[in-house]
Amino acid sequence: MYAVLLAEQTQLPDRLRRIAPSMARLDWLGSYRYVESVHAALDAWASASSGNALLGAGEALMRITTRWKRFPCVLSQLVRFARLHQEPVQGRAL
């Protein structure tokens, strides 16, 4: 990804052209694999935005991520509950 970005620098807007080498060197895009990095980026964009359209987006992302991390546990509990409370359908269990 960075090779393409750097190879096509002349096509980039001025600001992106200036920061592209730092993006590649510091692996900005790779850091987004961590939800905390996305949270920080959203907060930075919100503070830089005059309309603050993203204000609170980082915190909302953290809440959603926390819930999704619990999803496998919740799903297994739902399956157990369904199995315990299921009425047999033609002798078949869930």
C-alpha positions in Angstrom: 0.0 0.0 0.0 2.7 2.4 1.0 4.7 1.6 -2.2 1.8 2.7 -4.3 1.2 5.8 -2.2 4.8 6.9 -2.4 5.0 6.1 -6.2 2.0 8.2 -6.9 2.9 11.1 -4.7 2.6 13.6 -7.5 -1.1 12.8 -7.8 -1.7 13.4 -4.1 -3.1 16.6 -2.6 -0.4 18.9 -1.1 -0.9 18.0 2.6 -1.0 14.2 1.9 2.0 14.5 -0.3 4.0 16.1 2.6 3.0 13.5 5.2 3.1 10.4 3.0 6.7 9.6 3.8 6.0 9.8 7.5 2.8 7.7 7.0 4.9 4.9 5.4 7.8 5.2 7.9 5.6 5.1 11.0 3.0 2.6 9.5 0.0 4.8 10.2 -2.4 2.5 8.3 -1.1 -0.5 10.2 -1.7 1.1 13.5 -5.5 1.1 12.7 -5.6 -2.6 13.4 -5.8 -1.4 17.1 -9.1 0.1 18.1 -7.3 2.6 20.3 -5.5 4.0 17.3 -8.7 4.5 15.4 -10.2 6.1 18.6 -7.2 8.5 18.7 -7.6 9.3 15.0 -11.3 10.0 15.3 -10.7 12.3 18.3 -7.9 14.2 16.4 -10.2 14.6 13.4 -13.0 15.8 15.6 -10.8 18.4 17.3 -9.5 19.6 13.9 -13.0 19.9 12.4 -14.9 23.1 12.7 -18.3 21.4 12.9 -17.1 18.6 15.2 -19.1 16.1 13.3 -16.9 13.3 14.8 -17.1 14.6 18.3 -17.6 11.5 20.5 -17.1 9.0 17.7 -14.0 7.5 19.3 -15.8 6.9 22.6 -18.8 5.4 20.6 -16.3 3.1 18.8 -14.8 1.9 22.1 -18.3 1.1 23.5 -19.3 -0.8 20.3 -15.9 -2.7 20.2 -16.3 -3.7 23.9 -19.7 -5.1 23.2 -18.5 -7.0 20.1 -15.7 -8.5 22.1 -18.3 -9.9 24.5 -20.4 -11.3 21.6 -18.9 -14.8 21.4 -19.6 -15.3 25.2 -23.2 -13.9 24.8 -23.8 -16.0 21.8 -22.7 -19.2 23.6 -25.0 -18.3 26.5 -27.9 -17.8 24.1 -27.3 -21.1 22.5 -27.1 -22.9 25.9 -30.4 -21.1 27.0 -32.1 -22.1 23.7 -31.0 -25.7 24.1 -32.3 -25.8 27.7 -35.6 -24.3 26.9 -36.3 -25.8 23.5 -39.3 -27.9 23.0 -38.4 -30.9 20.8 -39.5 -30.6 17.2 -40.2 -34.1 15.9 -37.6 -35.5 18.2 -34.8 -33.1 17.1 -32.8 -31.0 19.5 -31.2 -27.7 18.8 
